């Protein structure tokens, strides 16, 4: 009789005479060789961690504070619908019609400061960021752009910024 012992470094099984193998080592080596080496190694690590199955990461969404910039002060009132449309146009110009299906939520819009807070998925953050910053459009006969003033994984940190206030 021989005993198979799994060599962890080389990931190969080595045969040893059963007389020199401890019964615990034999059981462990038998388990490793038949269960781990025979079965395919799963690529999805979340299936190996049962506590991770229903875990929602804190940074699932990213919140962006976006300001509408123009060459001069706009003489028209920019509504939330116009802000949403400019975001939609920016994404459509960069990514095409497929990009317009991305889930973007406008949470807040301030028409006096032309600043809004937008919630975007973390996975699409880089693509959305790039499309918003590089897009230029015309509004009230002026060239306008969207500038990302601040971003955060939590919404509360965008609520107030002490650097904006004068003492």
Contact map, one row per residue, 1 for C-alpha under 8 A:
11100000000000001100000000000000000000000000000000000000000000000000000000000000000000000000000000000000000000000000000000000000000000000000000000000000000000000000000
11110000000000111100000000000000000000000000000000000000000000000000000000000000000000000000000000000000000000000000000000000000000000000000000000000000000000000000000
11111000000000111100100001001000000000000000000000000000000000000000000000000000000000000000000000000000000000000000000000000000000000000000000000000000000000000000000
01111100000011110000000001001100100000000000000000000000000000000000000000000000000000000000000000000000000000000000000000000000000000000000000000000000000000000000000
00111110000011110000000011001100100000000000000000000000000000000000000000000000000000000000000000000000000000000000000000000000000000000000000000000000000000000000000
00011111001111000000000000001001100000000000000000000000000000000000000000000000000000000000000000000000000000000000000000000000000000000000000000000000000000000000000
00001111111111000000000000000000000000000000000000000000000000000000000000000000000000000000000000000000000000000000000000000000000000000000000000000000000000000000000
00000111111100000000000000000000000000000000000000000000000000000000000000000000000000000000000000000000000000000000000000000000000000000000000000000000000000000000000
00000011111000000000000000000000000000000000000000000000000000000000000000000000000000000000000000000000000000000000000000000000000000000000000000000000000000000000000
00000011111100000000000000000000000000000000000000000000000000000000000000000000000000000000000000000000000000000000000000000000000000000000000000000000000000000000000
00000111111110000000000000000000000000000000000000000000000000000000000000000000000000000000000000000000000000000000000000000000000000000000000000000000000000000000000
00000111011111000000000000000000000000000000000000000000000000000000000000000000000000000000000000000000000000000000000000000000000000000000000000000000000000000000000
00011110001111100000000000000000100000000000000000000000000000000000000000000000000000000000000000000000000000000000000000000000000000000000000000000000000000000000000
00011110000111110000000000000000000000000000000000000000000000000000000000000000000000000000000000000000000000000000000000000000000000000000000000000000000000000000000
01111000000011111000000000000000000000000000000000000000000000000000000000000000000000000000000000000000000000000000000000000000000000000000000000000000000000000000000
01111000000001111101100000000000000000000000000000000000000000000000000000000000000000000000000000000000000000000000000000000000000000000000000000000000000000000000000
11100000000000111111100000000000000000000000000000000000000000000000000000000000000000000000000000000000000000000000000000000000000000000000000000000000000000000000000
11100000000000011111100000000000000000000000000000000000000000000000000000000000000000000000000000000000000000000000000000000000000000000000000000000000000000000000000
00000000000000001111110000000000000000000000000000000000000000000000000000000000000000000000000000000000000000000000000000000000000000000000000000000000000000000000000
00000000000000011111110000000000000000000000000000000000000000000000000000000000000000000000000000000000000000000000000000000000000000000000000000000000000000000000000
00100000000000011111111011000000000000000000000000000000000000000000000000000000000000000000000000000000000000000000000000000000000000000000000000000000000000000000000
00000000000000000011111111000000000000000000000000000000000000000000000000000000000000000000000000000000000000000000000000000000000000000000000000000000000000000000000
00000000000000000000111111100000000000000000000000000000000000000000000000000000000000000000000000000000000000000000000000000000000000000000000000000000000000000000000
00000000000000000000011111110000000000000000000000000000000000000000000000000000000000000000000000000000000000000000000000000000000000000000000000000000000000000000000
00001000000000000000111111111000000000000000000000000000000000000000000000000000000000000000000000000000000000000000000000000000000000000000000000000000000000000000000
00111000000000000000111111111100000000000000000000000000000000000000000000000000000000000000000000000000000000000000000000000000000000000000000000000000000000000000000
00000000000000000000001111111110000000000000000000000000000000000000000000000000000000000000000000000000000000000000000000000000000000000000000000000000000000000000000
00000000000000000000000111111111000000000000000000000000000000000000000000000000000000000000000000000000000000000000000000000000000000000000000000000000000000000000000
00111100000000000000000011111111100000000000000000000000000000000000000000000000000000000000000000000000000000000000000000000000000000000000000000000000000000000000000
00011000000000000000000001111111110000000000000000000000000000000000000000000000000000000000000000000000000000000000000000000000000000000000000000000000000000000000000
00000000000000000000000000111111111100000000000000000000000000000000000000000000000000000000000000000000000000000000000000000000000000000000000000000000000000000000000
00000100000000000000000000011111111110000000000000000000000000000000000000000000000000000000000000000000000000000000000000000000000000000000000000000000000000000000000
00011100000010000000000000001111111111000000000000000000000000000000000000000000000000000000000000000000000000000000000000000000000000000000000000000000000000000000000
00000000000000000000000000000111111111100000000000000000000000000000000000000000000000000000000000000000000000000000000000000000000000000000000000000000000000000000000
00000000000000000000000000000011111111100000000000000000000000000000000000000000000000000000000000000000000000000000000000000000000000000000000000000000000000000000000
00000000000000000000000000000011111111111000000000000000000000000000000000000000000000000000000000000000000000000000000000000000000000000000000000000000000000000000000
00000000000000000000000000000001111111110000000000000000000000000000000000000000000000000000000000000000000000000000000000000000000000000000000000000000000000000000000
00000000000000000000000000000000111111110000000000000000000000000000000000000000000000000000000000000000000000000000000000000000000000000000000000000000000000000000000
00000000000000000000000000000000011111111000000000000000000000000000000000000000000000000000000000000000000000000000000000000000000000000000000000000000000000000000000
00000000000000000000000000000000000111111100000000000000000000000000000000000000000000000000000000000000000000000000000000000000000000000000000000000000000000000000000
00000000000000000000000000000000000100111110000000000000000000000000000000000000000000000000000000000000000000000000000000000000000000000000000000000000000000000000000
00000000000000000000000000000000000000011111100000000000000000000000000000000000000000000000000000000000000000000000000000000000000000000000000000000000000000000000000
00000000000000000000000000000000000000001111100000000000000000000000000000000000000000000000000000000000000000000000000000000000000000000000000000000000000000000000000
00000000000000000000000000000000000000000111111100000000000000000000000000000000000000000000000000000000000000000000000000000000000000000000000000000000000000000000000
00000000000000000000000000000000000000000111111110000000000000000000000000000000000000000000000000000000000000000000000000000000000000000000000000000000000000000000000
00000000000000000000000000000000000000000001111111011000000000000000000000000000000000000000000000000000000000000000000000000000000000000000000000000000000000000000000
00000000000000000000000000000000000000000001111111001000000000000000000000000000000000000000000000000000000000000000000000000000000000000000000000000000000000000000000
00000000000000000000000000000000000000000001111111000000000000000000000000000000000000000000000000000000000000000000000000000000000000000000000000000000000000000000000
00000000000000000000000000000000000000000000111111111000000000000000000000000000000000000000000000000000000000000000000000000000000000000000000000000000000000000000000
00000000000000000000000000000000000000000000011111111000000000000000000000000000000000000000000000000000000000000000000000000000000000000000000000000000000000000000000
00000000000000000000000000000000000000000000000011111110000000000000000000000000000000000000000000000000000000000000000000000000000000000000000000000000000000000000000
00000000000000000000000000000000000000000000010011111110000000000000000000000000000000000000000000000000000000000000000000000000000000000000000000000000000000000000000
00000000000000000000000000000000000000000000011011111110000000000000000000000000000000000000000000000000000000000000000000000000000000000000000000000000000000000000000
00000000000000000000000000000000000000000000000000111111000000000000000000000000000000000000000000000000000000000000000000000000000000000000000000000000000000000000000
00000000000000000000000000000000000000000000000000111111100000000000000000000000000000000000000000000000000000000000000000000000000000000000000000000000000000000000000
00000000000000000000000000000000000000000000000000000111110100000000000000000000000000000000000000000000000000000000000000000000000000000000000000000000000000000000000
00000000000000000000000000000000000000000000000000000011111100000000000000000000000000000000000000000000000000000000000000000000000000000000000000000000000000000000000
00000000000000000000000000000000000000000000000000000001111110000000000000000000000000000000000000000000000000000000000000000000000000000000000000000000100000000000000
00000000000000000000000000000000000000000000000000000000111111000000000000000000000000000000000000000000000000000000000001000000000000000000000000000000110000000000000
00000000000000000000000000000000000000000000000000000001111111000000000000000000000000000000000000000000000000000000000011100000000000000000000000000000100000000000000
00000000000000000000000000000000000000000000000000000000011111100000000000000000000000000000000000000000000000000000001111000000000000000000000000000000100000000000000
00000000000000000000000000000000000000000000000000000000001111110000000000000000000000000000000000000000000000000000001111001000000000000000000000000011110000000000000
00000000000000000000000000000000000000000000000000000000000011111000000000000000000000000000000000000000000000000000111100000000000000000000000000000011111001000000000
00000000000000000000000000000000000000000000000000000000000001111100000000000000000000000000000000000000000000000000111100000000000000000000000000011111000000000000000
00000000000000000000000000000000000000000000000000000000000000111110000000000000000000000000000000000000000000000011110000000000000000000000000000011110000001000000000
00000000000000000000000000000000000000000000000000000000000000011111000000000000000000000000000000000000000000000011110000000000000000000000000001111100000000000000000
00000000000000000000000000000000000000000000000000000000000000001111100000000000000000000000000000000000000000001111000000000000000000000000000001111000000000000000000
00000000000000000000000000000000000000000000000000000000000000000111110000000000000000000000000000000000000000000110000000000000000000000000000111100000000000000000000
00000000000000000000000000000000000000000000000000000000000000000011111000000000000000000000000000000000000000000100000000000000000000000000000111100000000000000000000
00000000000000000000000000000000000000000000000000000000000000000001111111000000000000000000000000000000000000000000000000000000000000000000011110000000000000000000000
00000000000000000000000000000000000000000000000000000000000000000000111110000000000000000000000000000000000000000000000000000000000000000000011100000000000000000000000
00000000000000000000000000000000000000000000000000000000000000000000011111000000000000000000000000000000000000000000000000000000000000000000010000000000000000000000000
00000000000000000000000000000000000000000000000000000000000000000000011111100000000000000000000000000000000000000000000000000000000000000000000000000000000000000000000
00000000000000000000000000000000000000000000000000000000000000000000010111111000000000000000000000000000000000000000000000000000000000000001010000000000000000000000000
00000000000000000000000000000000000000000000000000000000000000000000000011111000000000000000000000000000000000000000000000000000000000000001000000000000000000000000000
00000000000000000000000000000000000000000000000000000000000000000000000001111100000000000000000000000000000000000000000000000000000000000001000000000000000000000000000
00000000000000000000000000000000000000000000000000000000000000000000000001111110000000000000000000000000000000110000000000000000000000000000000000000000000000000000000
00000000000000000000000000000000000000000000000000000000000000000000000000011111011000000000000000000000000000100100000000000000000000000000000000000000000000000000000
00000000000000000000000000000000000000000000000000000000000000000000000000001111111000000000000000000000000000100000000000000000000000000000000000000000000000000000000
00000000000000000000000000000000000000000000000000000000000000000000000000000111111100000000000000000000000010100000000000000000000000000000000000000000000000000000000
00000000000000000000000000000000000000000000000000000000000000000000000000000011111110000000000000000000000000000000000000000000000000000000000000000000000000000000000
00000000000000000000000000000000000000000000000000000000000000000000000000000111111111000000000000000000000000000000000000000000000000000000000000000000000000000000000
00000000000000000000000000000000000000000000000000000000000000000000000000000111111111100000000000000000000000000000000000000000000000000000000000000000000000000000000
00000000000000000000000000000000000000000000000000000000000000000000000000000001111111110000000000000000010000000000000000000000000000000000000000000000000000000000000
00000000000000000000000000000000000000000000000000000000000000000000000000000000111111111000000000000000000000000000000000000000000000000000000000000000000000000000000
00000000000000000000000000000000000000000000000000000000000000000000000000000000011111111100000000000000000000000000000000000000000000001000000000000000000000000000000
00000000000000000000000000000000000000000000000000000000000000000000000000000000001111111110000000000000000000000000000000000000000100000000000000000000000000000000000
00000000000000000000000000000000000000000000000000000000000000000000000000000000000111111111000000010000000000000000000000000000000000000000000000000000000000000000000
00000000000000000000000000000000000000000000000000000000000000000000000000000000000011111111100000000000000000000000000000000000000000000000000000000000000000000000000
00000000000000000000000000000000000000000000000000000000000000000000000000000000000001111111110000000000000000000000000000000000001101110000000000000000000000000000000
00000000000000000000000000000000000000000000000000000000000000000000000000000000000000111111111100110000000000000000000000000001001100000000000000000000000000000000000
00000000000000000000000000000000000000000000000000000000000000000000000000000000000000011111111111110000000000000000000000000000000000000000000000000000000000000000000
00000000000000000000000000000000000000000000000000000000000000000000000000000000000000001111111100000000000000000000000000000000001000100000000000000000000000000000000
00000000000000000000000000000000000000000000000000000000000000000000000000000000000000000111111100100000000000000000000000000000001000000000000000000000000000000000000
00000000000000000000000000000000000000000000000000000000000000000000000000000000000000000011111111110000000000000000000000000000001000000000000000000000000000000000000
00000000000000000000000000000000000000000000000000000000000000000000000000000000000000000011111111110000000000000000000000000000000000000000000000000000000000000000000
00000000000000000000000000000000000000000000000000000000000000000000000000000000000000000001001111111000000000000000000000000000000000000000000000000000000000000000000
00000000000000000000000000000000000000000000000000000000000000000000000000000000000000000001001111111100000000000000000000000000000000000000000000000000000000000000000
00000000000000000000000000000000000000000000000000000000000000000000000000000000000000000011011111111100000000000000000000000000000000000000000000000000000000000000000
00000000000000000000000000000000000000000000000000000000000000000000000000000000000000010011001111111100000000000000000000000000000000000000000000000000000000000000000
00000000000000000000000000000000000000000000000000000000000000000000000000000000000000000000000011111110000000000000000000000000000000000000000000000000000000000000000
00000000000000000000000000000000000000000000000000000000000000000000000000000000000000000000000001111111000000000000000000010000000000000000000000000000000000000000000
00000000000000000000000000000000000000000000000000000000000000000000000000000000000000000000000000001111100000000000000110000000000000000000000000000000000000000000000
00000000000000000000000000000000000000000000000000000000000000000000000000000000000000000000000000000111110000000000011110000000000000000000000000000000000000000000000
00000000000000000000000000000000000000000000000000000000000000000000000000000000000000000000000000000011111000000000011100000000000000000000000000000000000000000000000
00000000000000000000000000000000000000000000000000000000000000000000000000000000000100000000000000000001111110000001111000000000000000000000000000000000000000000000000
00000000000000000000000000000000000000000000000000000000000000000000000000000000000000000000000000000000111110000001111000000000000000000000000000000000000000000000000
00000000000000000000000000000000000000000000000000000000000000000000000000000000000000000000000000000000011111000001110000000000000000000000000000000000000000000000000
00000000000000000000000000000000000000000000000000000000000000000000000000000001000000000000000000000000011111100111100000000000000000000000000000000000000000000000000
00000000000000000000000000000000000000000000000000000000000000000000000000000000000000000000000000000000000111111111000000000000000000000000000000000000000000000000000
00000000000000000000000000000000000000000000000000000000000000000000000000001111000000000000000000000000000011111110000000000000000000000000000000000000000000000000000
00000000000000000000000000000000000000000000000000000000000000000000000000001000000000000000000000000000000001111100000000000000000000000000000000000000000000000000000
00000000000000000000000000000000000000000000000000000000000000000010000000000000000000000000000000000000000001111110000000000000000000000000000000000000000000000000000
00000000000000000000000000000000000000000000000000000000000000000011100000000100000000000000000000000000000011111111000000000000000000000000000000000000000000000000000
00000000000000000000000000000000000000000000000000000000000000001111000000000000000000000000000000000000000011101111100000000000000000000000000000000000000000000000000
00000000000000000000000000000000000000000000000000000000000000001110000000000000000000000000000000000000011111000111110000000000000000000000000000000000000000000000000
00000000000000000000000000000000000000000000000000000000000000111100000000000000000000000000000000000000011110000011111000000000000000000000000000000000000000000000000
00000000000000000000000000000000000000000000000000000000000000111100000000000000000000000000000000000001111100000001111100000000000000000000000000000000000000000000000
00000000000000000000000000000000000000000000000000000000000011110000000000000000000000000000000000000001111000000000111110000000000000000000000000000000000000000000000
00000000000000000000000000000000000000000000000000000000000011110000000000000000000000000000000000000011100000000000011111011000000000000000000000000000000000000000000
00000000000000000000000000000000000000000000000000000000000111000000000000000000000000000000000000000011000000000000001111111000000000000000000000000000000000000000000
00000000000000000000000000000000000000000000000000000000001111000000000000000000000000000000000000000000000000000000000111111000000000000000000000000000000000000000000
00000000000000000000000000000000000000000000000000000000000100000000000000000000000000000000000000000000000000000000000011111100000000000000000000000000000000000000000
00000000000000000000000000000000000000000000000000000000000000000000000000000000000000000000000000000100000000000000000111111111000000000000000000000000000000000000000
00000000000000000000000000000000000000000000000000000000000001000000000000000000000000000000000000000000000000000000000111111111100000000000000000000000000000000000000
00000000000000000000000000000000000000000000000000000000000000000000000000000000000000000000000000000000000000000000000000111111110000000000000000000000000000000000000
00000000000000000000000000000000000000000000000000000000000000000000000000000000000000000000000000000000000000000000000000011111111000000000000000000000000000000000000
00000000000000000000000000000000000000000000000000000000000000000000000000000000000000000010000000000000000000000000000000011111111100000000000000000000000000000000000
00000000000000000000000000000000000000000000000000000000000000000000000000000000000000000000000000000000000000000000000000001111111110000000000000010000000000000000000
00000000000000000000000000000000000000000000000000000000000000000000000000000000000000000000000000000000000000000000000000000111111111000000000000000000000000000000000
00000000000000000000000000000000000000000000000000000000000000000000000000000000000000000110111000000000000000000000000000000011111111100000000000000000000000000000000
00000000000000000000000000000000000000000000000000000000000000000000000000000000000000100110000000000000000000000000000000000001111111100000000001100000000000000000000
00000000000000000000000000000000000000000000000000000000000000000000000000000000000000000000000000000000000000000000000000000000111111100000000011110000000000000000000
00000000000000000000000000000000000000000000000000000000000000000000000000000000000000000100000000000000000000000000000000000000011111110000000010000000000000000000000
00000000000000000000000000000000000000000000000000000000000000000000000000000000000000000100100000000000000000000000000000000000001111111000000011000000000000000000000
00000000000000000000000000000000000000000000000000000000000000000000000000000000000000000100000000000000000000000000000000000000000001111100001111000000000000000000000
00000000000000000000000000000000000000000000000000000000000000000000000000000000000001000000000000000000000000000000000000000000000000111110001110000000000000000000000
00000000000000000000000000000000000000000000000000000000000000000000000000000000000000000000000000000000000000000000000000000000000000011111111100000000000000000000000
00000000000000000000000000000000000000000000000000000000000000000000000000000000000000000000000000000000000000000000000000000000000000001111111100000000000000000000000
00000000000000000000000000000000000000000000000000000000000000000000000001110000000000000000000000000000000000000000000000000000000000000111110000000000000000000000000
00000000000000000000000000000000000000000000000000000000000000000000000000000000000000000000000000000000000000000000000000000000000000000111111000000000000000000000000
00000000000000000000000000000000000000000000000000000000000000000000011101000000000000000000000000000000000000000000000000000000000000000111111100000000000000000000000
00000000000000000000000000000000000000000000000000000000000000000000011000000000000000000000000000000000000000000000000000000000000000011110111110000000000000000000000
00000000000000000000000000000000000000000000000000000000000000000001111000000000000000000000000000000000000000000000000000000000000000011110011111000000000000000000000
00000000000000000000000000000000000000000000000000000000000000000001110000000000000000000000000000000000000000000000000000000000000011111000001111100000000000000000000
00000000000000000000000000000000000000000000000000000000000000000111100000000000000000000000000000000000000000000000000000000000000110110000000111110000000000000000000
00000000000000000000000000000000000000000000000000000000000000000111100000000000000000000000000000000000000000000000000000000000000110000000000011111000000000000000000
00000000000000000000000000000000000000000000000000000000000000011110000000000000000000000000000000000000000000000000000000000000100010000000000001111110000000000000000
00000000000000000000000000000000000000000000000000000000000000011110000000000000000000000000000000000000000000000000000000000000000000000000000000111110000000000000000
00000000000000000000000000000000000000000000000000000000000000011100000000000000000000000000000000000000000000000000000000000000000000000000000000011111000001000000000
00000000000000000000000000000000000000000000000000000000000001111000000000000000000000000000000000000000000000000000000000000000000000000000000000011111100001000000000
00000000000000000000000000000000000000000000000000000000000001110000000000000000000000000000000000000000000000000000000000000000000000000000000000000111111011000000000
00000000000000000000000000000000000000000000000000000000011111100000000000000000000000000000000000000000000000000000000000000000000000000000000000000011111000000000000
00000000000000000000000000000000000000000000000000000000001001100000000000000000000000000000000000000000000000000000000000000000000000000000000000000001111111000000000
00000000000000000000000000000000000000000000000000000000000000100000000000000000000000000000000000000000000000000000000000000000000000000000000000000001111111100000000
00000000000000000000000000000000000000000000000000000000000000000000000000000000000000000000000000000000000000000000000000000000000000000000000000000000011111110000000
00000000000000000000000000000000000000000000000000000000000000000000000000000000000000000000000000000000000000000000000000000000000000000000000000000001011111111000000
00000000000000000000000000000000000000000000000000000000000000101000000000000000000000000000000000000000000000000000000000000000000000000000000000000111011111111000000
00000000000000000000000000000000000000000000000000000000000000000000000000000000000000000000000000000000000000000000000000000000000000000000000000000000001111111000000
00000000000000000000000000000000000000000000000000000000000000000000000000000000000000000000000000000000000000000000000000000000000000000000000000000000000111111100000
00000000000000000000000000000000000000000000000000000000000000000000000000000000000000000000000000000000000000000000000000000000000000000000000000000000000011111111100
00000000000000000000000000000000000000000000000000000000000000000000000000000000000000000000000000000000000000000000000000000000000000000000000000000000000000011111100
00000000000000000000000000000000000000000000000000000000000000000000000000000000000000000000000000000000000000000000000000000000000000000000000000000000000000001111110
00000000000000000000000000000000000000000000000000000000000000000000000000000000000000000000000000000000000000000000000000000000000000000000000000000000000000001111110
00000000000000000000000000000000000000000000000000000000000000000000000000000000000000000000000000000000000000000000000000000000000000000000000000000000000000001111111
00000000000000000000000000000000000000000000000000000000000000000000000000000000000000000000000000000000000000000000000000000000000000000000000000000000000000000011111
00000000000000000000000000000000000000000000000000000000000000000000000000000000000000000000000000000000000000000000000000000000000000000000000000000000000000000000111
